Amino acid sequence: MRSREQLHLTGLHVLDGAMATELEARGCDLSSGIWSARVLEDSPNTVEAVHRDYLEAGADCLLTASYQVSSEGYAELGLPPQAAKDALRLSVALAESARDSYAQHSSRHIWVAASLGPYGAVLHNGAEYHGNYKIAFDELVEFHDRRIAVLVETNADLLAFETIPSLDEAGAILIALERHPDVAAWISFTCRDDAHVAHGELLRECGQLLDGHPQIAAVGINCTAPGLILPLLHNLRPATSKPIVVYPNSGETWDGTERCWRGASDPVTWASQTRSWRQAGAQVIGGCCRTGPQHIRLIREAMHALPE
């Protein structure tokens, strides 16, 4: 992994979109507890194809298909810890392969960010959207440390801790990161309203916690309704000097009872908000759940029209 001293995010403006949404659209089965991570083993070529589509749409950074990978999640399926480690490594290798293929006809620099979900994602019961875990703080540190220890041996440019619901879990991630001092990461929070992260702490407080940490390359907001992004940016920007990453969901909502998405999304309307997000301080903009290459292509077009 590139050391934090070597990592420069200058020129990184467009993130990719949802991996699971695209895999599902291509007929992949995401019904298991490890979600899109299952496709890493069942159909790695499909994962790589999704990465390539996002690059062609204009993404500067690929998030690996590893959000749901953990030894705990794999153990529920009767799989050994080594299987989770192999999946983490494979997820980075597939993103690298897509980047190498794209480089044959483009000189645009592409970053690979190794995606890591919160502890709540292991529970696959929506706990990442409230953060009320029955786990000791020290155990939370160890949970994150185990995955970091594997990914530091890969060629990912940085780690992306996504959909973090609480200040407490962000603190646990910082302690785990400090055991690997050369590693750079961003931490991105999911928010429940225009000022608070999912667990209830102020997003501003989360930004202040991360601001002075040398291993934090950026602070973010993800898996949050697009209509909340602008006021959240107004709260976050004064609290941190770090680059800010935003990648909201499509605006649809997940019905946990019926296990389906409700509402509709218009990519054009969704992407039209890019200008206001950038003006409010977002350096990197992409998409989360229910977004696809069409959203990223529209973001790229909008970003071209904005000053650096």
VOPAGU-2260 file (C-alpha; in pm, 1 decimal, decimal comma):
REM VOPAGU-2260
SITE   aa  ch    i         X         Y         Z
SITE  MET   A    0       0,0       0,0       0,0
SITE  ARG   A    1     120,2     350,9     -79,0
SITE  SER   A    2     247,1     528,7     230,8
SITE  ARG   A    3      51,6     829,6     354,0
SITE  GLU   A    4     348,8    1051,5     271,4
SITE  GLN   A    5     321,3     939,5     -92,3
SITE  LEU   A    6     -54,4     986,6    -118,6
SITE  HIS   A    7    -164,4    1303,3    -296,8
SITE  LEU   A    8    -534,5    1344,0    -372,5
SITE  THR   A    9    -484,7    1645,9    -598,1
SITE  GLY   A   10    -682,1    1582,9    -914,2
SITE  LEU   A   11    -919,2    1334,1    -752,0
SITE  HIS   A   12   -1267,6    1472,8    -812,7
SITE  VAL   A   13   -1501,8    1192,4    -923,4
SITE  LEU   A   14   -1565,7     876,1    -726,0
SITE  ASP   A   15   -1740,7     569,7    -864,8
SITE  GLY   A   16   -2095,8     455,8    -784,2
SITE  ALA   A   17   -2257,8     153,7    -623,4
SITE  MET   A   18   -2105,0    -187,8    -680,4
SITE  ALA   A   19   -2392,2    -398,9    -543,8
SITE  THR   A   20   -2652,8    -217,8    -753,1
SITE  GLU   A   21   -2463,3    -292,7   -1072,9
SITE  LEU   A   22   -2392,9    -654,2    -978,3
SITE  GLU   A   23   -2760,4    -712,4    -905,2
SITE  ALA   A   24   -2854,7    -554,3   -1238,1
SITE  ARG   A   25   -2627,9    -809,4   -1408,3
SITE  GLY   A   26   -2806,6   -1101,5   -1244,8
SITE  CYS   A   27   -2571,7   -1170,9    -951,4
SITE  ASP   A   28   -2716,4   -1324,4    -635,3
SITE  LEU   A   29   -2660,9   -1089,6    -339,9
SITE  SER   A   30   -2887,0   -1269,7     -95,0
SITE  SER   A   31   -2617,2   -1413,2     132,3
SITE  GLY   A   32   -2490,8   -1245,6     447,6
SITE  ILE   A   33   -2174,0   -1130,2     273,3
SITE  TRP   A   34   -2373,2    -951,2       2,0
SITE  SER   A   35   -2167,3    -842,9    -299,4
SITE  ALA   A   36   -1854,4   -1004,0    -153,3
SITE  ARG   A   37   -1994,2   -1339,9    -263,3
SITE  VAL   A   38   -1951,3   -1229,8    -625,5
SITE  LEU   A   39   -1576,5   -1193,2    -569,7
SITE  GLU   A   40   -1558,1   -1572,2    -565,3
SITE  ASP   A   41   -1853,7   -1660,1    -785,6
SITE  SER   A   42   -1794,3   -1413,2   -1070,6
SITE  PRO   A   43   -1479,7   -1201,5   -1033,4
SITE  ASN   A   44   -1494,1   -1102,9   -1401,3
SITE  THR   A   45   -1827,8    -933,1   -1334,8
SITE  VAL   A   46   -1678,3    -727,2   -1052,4
SITE  GLU   A   47   -1394,4    -619,0   -1279,5
SITE  ALA   A   48   -1640,2    -531,4   -1556,7
SITE  VAL   A   49   -1830,6    -301,8   -1319,6
SITE  HIS   A   50   -1505,1    -129,8   -1227,1
SITE  ARG   A   51   -1425,7     -75,9   -1595,3
SITE  ASP   A   52   -1770,7      70,0   -1662,0
SITE  TYR   A   53   -1719,5     324,9   -1385,8
SITE  LEU   A   54   -1381,7     423,4   -1527,2
SITE  GLU   A   55   -1533,8     467,8   -1871,5
SITE  ALA   A   56   -1804,2     683,1   -1710,2
SITE  GLY   A   57   -1535,4     913,1   -1568,4
SITE  ALA   A   58   -1451,4     790,5   -1217,5
SITE  ASP   A   59   -1108,9     887,8   -1083,0
SITE  CYS   A   60   -1126,6     639,9    -795,6
SITE  LEU   A   61   -1247,1     280,7    -765,6
SITE  LEU   A   62   -1382,5     148,0    -438,1
SITE  THR   A   63   -1312,9    -222,5    -404,4
SITE  ALA   A   64   -1589,9    -481,4    -363,2
SITE  SER   A   65   -1483,9    -553,0      -4,7
SITE  TYR   A   66   -1730,4    -350,8     204,0
SITE  GLN   A   67   -1891,6    -664,6     345,0
SITE  VAL   A   68   -1576,9    -877,1     383,4
SITE  SER   A   69   -1478,7    -981,7     735,8
SITE  SER   A   70   -1377,2   -1302,6     908,4
SITE  GLU   A   71   -1688,1   -1270,3    1128,4
SITE  GLY   A   72   -1921,5   -1250,9     830,7
SITE  TYR   A   73   -1750,3   -1536,3     653,6
SITE  ALA   A   74   -1762,9   -1752,3     967,6
SITE  GLU   A   75   -2143,3   -1730,0     963,0
SITE  LEU   A   76   -2130,9   -1905,6     626,9
SITE  GLY   A   77   -1891,4   -2169,6     756,2
SITE  LEU   A   78   -1592,4   -2015,9     578,7
SITE  PRO   A   79   -1249,0   -1989,2     746,8
SITE  PRO   A   80   -1073,8   -1659,6     824,2
SITE  GLN   A   81    -832,9   -1724,5     537,8
SITE  ALA   A   82   -1123,4   -1699,2     292,9
SITE  ALA   A   83   -1196,1   -1345,3     411,0
SITE  LYS   A   84    -829,0   -1250,4     380,9
SITE  ASP   A   85    -816,8   -1390,6      28,3
SITE  ALA   A   86   -1132,0   -1198,3     -63,4
SITE  LEU   A   87    -983,5    -869,7      59,8
SITE  ARG   A   88    -672,4    -925,6    -152,0
SITE  LEU   A   89    -876,1   -1031,2    -455,7
SITE  SER   A   90   -1097,5    -722,3    -433,4
SITE  VAL   A   91    -792,3    -497,7    -466,1
SITE  ALA   A   92    -643,9    -709,0    -745,4
SITE  LEU   A   93    -964,0    -681,2    -950,7
SITE  ALA   A   94    -971,0    -302,2    -917,2
SITE  GLU   A   95    -603,2    -292,3   -1012,8
SITE  SER   A   96    -669,0    -504,2   -1318,1
SITE  ALA   A   97    -950,3    -274,2   -1430,3
SITE  ARG   A   98    -722,9      26,6   -1378,3
SITE  ASP   A   99    -440,8    -135,5   -1578,4
SITE  SER   A  100    -677,3    -218,6   -1862,8
SITE  TYR   A  101    -814,3     136,2   -1867,9
SITE  ALA   A  102    -460,3     279,4   -1868,1
SITE  GLN   A  103    -402,2     126,7   -2211,2
SITE  HIS   A  104    -613,0     402,7   -2366,6
SITE  SER   A  105    -614,3     677,0   -2101,0
SITE  SER   A  106    -341,6     862,9   -1912,3
SITE  ARG   A  107    -582,7     979,5   -1642,2
SITE  HIS   A  108    -456,5     887,0   -1294,8
SITE  ILE   A  109    -681,3     641,2   -1113,9
SITE  TRP   A  110    -683,5     571,2    -739,8
SITE  VAL   A  111    -789,1     242,6    -577,1
SITE  ALA   A  112    -952,9     276,3    -235,0
SITE  ALA   A  113   -1002,6     -43,9     -35,5
SITE  SER   A  114   -1359,2     -31,9      94,2
SITE  LEU   A  115   -1425,5    -132,4     455,3
SITE  GLY   A  116   -1772,1    -124,2     606,3
SITE  PRO   A  117   -1858,2     -66,4     972,8
SITE  TYR   A  118   -1910,6    -341,7    1226,6
SITE  GLY   A  119   -2283,8    -305,5    1171,1
SITE  ALA   A  120   -2247,9    -435,6     815,0
SITE  VAL   A  121   -2136,6    -772,9     955,6
SITE  LEU   A  122   -2466,2    -801,6    1141,2
SITE  HIS   A  123   -2657,3    -755,9     810,1
SITE  ASN   A  124   -2959,2    -622,2     998,3
SITE  GLY   A  125   -2925,3    -253,8     916,8
SITE  ALA   A  126   -2717,6    -178,6    1227,4
SITE  GLU   A  127   -2482,7      44,0    1026,6
SITE  TYR   A  128   -2774,7     288,3    1006,3
SITE  HIS   A  129   -2803,7     331,8    1383,2
SITE  GLY   A  130   -2471,3     214,1    1530,4
SITE  ASN   A  131   -2618,8      63,8    1846,6
SITE  TYR   A  132   -2377,1    -228,0    1870,7
SITE  LYS   A  133   -2345,3    -478,9    2152,0
SITE  ILE   A  134   -1967,7    -492,9    2130,3
SITE  ALA   A  135   -1694,0    -360,1    2356,5
SITE  PHE   A  136   -1483,7     -72,0    2228,1
SITE  ASP   A  137   -1164,6    -282,5    2236,3
SITE  GLU   A  138   -1334,2    -551,4    2029,0
SITE  LEU   A  139   -1437,6    -286,1    1777,9
SITE  VAL   A  140   -1074,1    -179,4    1746,5
SITE  GLU   A  141    -968,3    -541,0    1686,1
SITE  PHE   A  142   -1241,9    -589,1    1425,1
SITE  HIS   A  143   -1104,8    -302,9    1217,7
SITE  ASP   A  144    -740,1    -388,2    1283,4
SITE  ARG   A  145    -772,5    -741,2    1143,2
SITE  ARG   A  146    -883,0    -613,0     803,3
SITE  ILE   A  147    -633,9    -326,5     793,9
SITE  ALA   A  148    -351,9    -574,7     860,5
SITE  VAL   A  149    -442,2    -764,9     543,2
SITE  LEU   A  150    -491,8    -463,3     319,0
SITE  VAL   A  151    -163,2    -295,0     408,6
SITE  GLU   A  152       4,0    -574,6     211,4
SITE  THR   A  153    -190,2    -490,3    -107,6
SITE  ASN   A  154    -139,7    -221,8    -371,1
SITE  ALA   A  155    -444,8     -15,5    -271,0
SITE  ASP   A  156    -371,0     357,5    -253,8
SITE  LEU   A  157    -569,5     411,4      64,7
SITE  LEU   A  158    -844,0     265,5     283,0
SITE  ALA   A  159   -1202,8     389,6     266,2
SITE  PHE   A  160   -1402,7     332,2     584,1
SITE  GLU   A  161   -1761,0     376,8     467,1
SITE  THR   A  162   -2105,1     425,3     619,4
SITE  ILE   A  163   -1960,5     476,8     966,4
SITE  PRO   A  164   -2255,7     556,9    1195,3
SITE  SER   A  165   -2094,4     693,8    1508,9
SITE  LEU   A  166   -1820,3     901,3    1663,9
SITE  ASP   A  167   -1729,7     602,1    1880,0
SITE  GLU   A  168   -1661,3     373,9    1583,4
SITE  ALA   A  169   -1457,0     645,5    1414,3
SITE  GLY   A  170   -1245,9     660,9    1730,2
SITE  ALA   A  171   -1195,2     284,4    1720,8
SITE  ILE   A  172   -1082,3     307,1    1357,5
SITE  LEU   A  173    -827,0     575,0    1446,6
SITE  ILE   A  174    -673,3     351,0    1714,0
SITE  ALA   A  175    -658,7      59,7    1470,0
SITE  LEU   A  176    -498,2     281,7    1206,4
SITE  GLU   A  177    -229,5     396,8    1448,4
SITE  ARG   A  178    -102,4      38,9    1464,0
SITE  HIS   A  179     -20,1      80,4    1093,2
SITE  PRO   A  180     125,3     432,5    1085,1
SITE  ASP   A  181     211,1     441,1     714,8
SITE  VAL   A  182    -149,5     379,3     607,1
SITE  ALA   A  183    -376,0     660,7     484,4
SITE  ALA   A  184    -755,2     642,6     497,1
SITE  TRP   A  185   -1073,7     836,3     467,9
SITE  ILE   A  186   -1365,2     790,1     704,7
SITE  SER   A  187   -1709,9     857,0     564,9
SITE  PHE   A  188   -2022,5     885,7     780,7
SITE  THR   A  189   -2384,2     800,9     714,8
SITE  CYS   A  190   -2618,9    1070,1     846,5
SITE  ARG   A  191   -2977,3    1064,2     969,3
SITE  ASP   A  192   -3058,6    1432,6     923,1
SITE  ASP   A  193   -2892,4    1757,3     817,4
SITE  ALA   A  194   -2660,1    1777,6    1118,5
SITE  HIS   A  195   -2619,8    1438,0    1287,3
SITE  VAL   A  196   -2458,8    1106,6    1199,8
SITE  ALA   A  197   -2675,3     795,9    1228,3
SITE  HIS   A  198   -2599,2     729,9    1595,7
SITE  GLY   A  199   -2682,8    1087,6    1692,1
SITE  GLU   A  200   -2352,0    1271,7    1729,3
SITE  LEU   A  201   -2303,2    1595,9    1541,3
SITE  LEU   A  202   -2123,5    1551,2    1210,5
SITE  ARG   A  203   -1925,5    1861,2    1307,5
SITE  GLU   A  204   -1786,1    1676,1    1611,4
SITE  CYS   A  205   -1682,8    1384,6    1390,7
SITE  GLY   A  206   -1501,2    1620,9    1156,9
SITE  GLN   A  207   -1320,5    1781,4    1449,5
SITE  LEU   A  208   -1209,0    1440,3    1579,4
SITE  LEU   A  209   -1055,9    1345,4    1244,0
SITE  ASP   A  210    -916,1    1683,2    1146,9
SITE  GLY   A  211    -586,9    1663,9    1330,9
SITE  HIS   A  212    -510,4    1299,4    1261,9
SITE  PRO   A  213    -217,3    1259,9    1021,1
SITE  GLN   A  214    -341,7     933,2     872,1
SITE  ILE   A  215    -678,9    1072,9     768,4
SITE  ALA   A  216    -657,6    1180,5     404,1
SITE  ALA   A  217   -1019,7    1296,3     378,2
SITE  VAL   A  218   -1349,1    1307,8     566,1
SITE  GLY   A  219   -1673,2    1204,8     399,8
SITE  ILE   A  220   -2049,9    1165,0     392,6
SITE  ASN   A  221   -2202,4     864,0     217,8
SITE  CYS   A  222   -2515,2     649,9     198,4
SITE  THR   A  223   -2718,4     957,0     288,9
SITE  ALA   A  224   -3011,9    1116,5     106,8
SITE  PRO   A  225   -2890,7    1367,0    -155,0
SITE  GLY   A  226   -3118,3    1638,0     -17,8
SITE  LEU   A  227   -2922,7    1636,9     310,0
SITE  ILE   A  228   -2577,2    1672,8     156,2
SITE  LEU   A  229   -2568,4    2052,3     119,9
SITE  PRO   A  230   -2660,7    2137,0     482,3
SITE  LEU   A  231   -2428,7    1861,0     603,9
SITE  LEU   A  232   -2144,1    2015,9     406,2
SITE  HIS   A  233   -2218,8    2352,3     565,0
SITE  ASN   A  234   -2181,1    2182,9     904,6
SITE  LEU   A  235   -1869,3    1982,6     816,9
SITE  ARG   A  236   -1659,6    2229,7     619,4
SITE  PRO   A  237   -1581,7    2466,1     912,1
SITE  ALA   A  238   -1483,5    2166,5    1128,7
SITE  THR   A  239   -1205,7    2025,6     912,7
SITE  SER   A  240    -925,5    2131,1     683,0
SITE  LYS   A  241    -922,7    1784,6     522,3
SITE  PRO   A  242   -1058,1    1723,3     171,6
SITE  ILE   A  243   -1425,7    1626,1     182,6
SITE  VAL   A  244   -1573,1    1328,3      -1,6
SITE  VAL   A  245   -1947,8    1299,6     -62,4
SITE  TYR   A  246   -2129,6    1009,8    -222,4
SITE  PRO   A  247   -2500,3    1007,6    -142,7
SITE  ASN   A  248   -2744,7     735,7    -232,2
SITE  SER   A  249   -2992,3     780,5    -516,7
SITE  GLY   A  250   -3261,4     929,3    -295,3
SITE  GLU   A  251   -3457,5     604,7    -281,8
SITE  THR   A  252   -3519,9     448,1      59,6
SITE  TRP   A  253   -3469,2      89,7     172,5
SITE  ASP   A  254   -3773,1     -90,8     315,8
SITE  GLY   A  255   -3619,6    -337,3     561,7
SITE  THR   A  256   -3950,0    -518,4     616,2
SITE  GLU   A  257   -4026,3    -587,3     252,8
SITE  ARG   A  258   -3654,9    -588,8     160,9
SITE  CYS   A  259   -3694,4    -362,0    -137,9
SITE  TRP   A  260   -3623,6      -4,0    -245,8
SITE  ARG   A  261   -3901,3     256,0    -243,1
SITE  GLY   A  262   -3925,2     571,6    -446,9
SITE  ALA   A  263   -3755,6     672,9    -768,7
SITE  SER   A  264   -3435,4     842,0    -877,2
SITE  ASP   A  265   -3369,8    1075,9   -1166,4
SITE  PRO   A  266   -2994,1    1072,8   -1241,0
SITE  VAL   A  267   -3009,6    1410,1   -1417,2
SITE  THR   A  268   -3176,5    1586,1   -1124,1
SITE  TRP   A  269   -2948,7    1402,3    -880,1
SITE  ALA   A  270   -2630,4    1505,5   -1062,0
SITE  SER   A  271   -2747,9    1864,7   -1104,7
SITE  GLN   A  272   -2672,7    1918,0    -734,1
SITE  THR   A  273   -2302,0    1857,8    -799,0
SITE  ARG   A  274   -2230,6    2228,1    -846,2
SITE  SER   A  275   -2372,9    2326,5    -507,2
SITE  TRP   A  276   -2189,7    2040,2    -332,2
SITE  ARG   A  277   -1860,3    2145,2    -488,4
SITE  GLN   A  278   -1913,8    2510,3    -402,1
SITE  ALA   A  279   -1990,9    2408,7     -42,2
SITE  GLY   A  280   -1653,5    2237,7     -10,7
SITE  ALA   A  281   -1675,2    1885,1    -152,0
SITE  GLN   A  282   -1356,5    1791,7    -338,7
SITE  VAL   A  283   -1460,0    1438,1    -437,5
SITE  ILE   A  284   -1813,6    1347,8    -544,4
SITE  GLY   A  285   -1958,9    1009,6    -634,9
SITE  GLY   A  286   -2255,4     783,7    -569,7
SITE  CYS   A  287   -2359,0     521,0    -316,8
SITE  CYS   A  288   -2656,1     280,6    -311,6
SITE  ARG   A  289   -2874,4     267,9    -624,1
SITE  THR   A  290   -2644,5     486,2    -830,6
SITE  GLY   A  291   -2470,9     362,4   -1143,7
SITE  PRO   A  292   -2243,0     463,9   -1429,7
SITE  GLN   A  293   -2507,6     703,8   -1564,1
SITE  HIS   A  294   -2488,4     904,7   -1240,6
SITE  ILE   A  295   -2108,0     912,7   -1252,5
SITE  ARG   A  296   -2102,8    1018,0   -1617,1
SITE  LEU   A  297   -2329,2    1312,8   -1534,3
SITE  ILE   A  298   -2111,3    1408,7   -1236,6
SITE  ARG   A  299   -1805,3    1402,4   -1461,6
SITE  GLU   A  300   -1976,1    1631,5   -1709,7
SITE  ALA   A  301   -2080,1    1869,0   -1431,5
SITE  MET   A  302   -1730,4    1872,2   -1281,3
SITE  HIS   A  303   -1578,3    1961,7   -1617,8
SITE  ALA   A  304   -1784,1    2279,2   -1613,5
SITE  LEU   A  305   -1657,5    2380,6   -1268,5
SITE  PRO   A  306   -1327,3    2552,2   -1183,2
SITE  GLU   A  307   -1057,5    2342,0   -1016,7
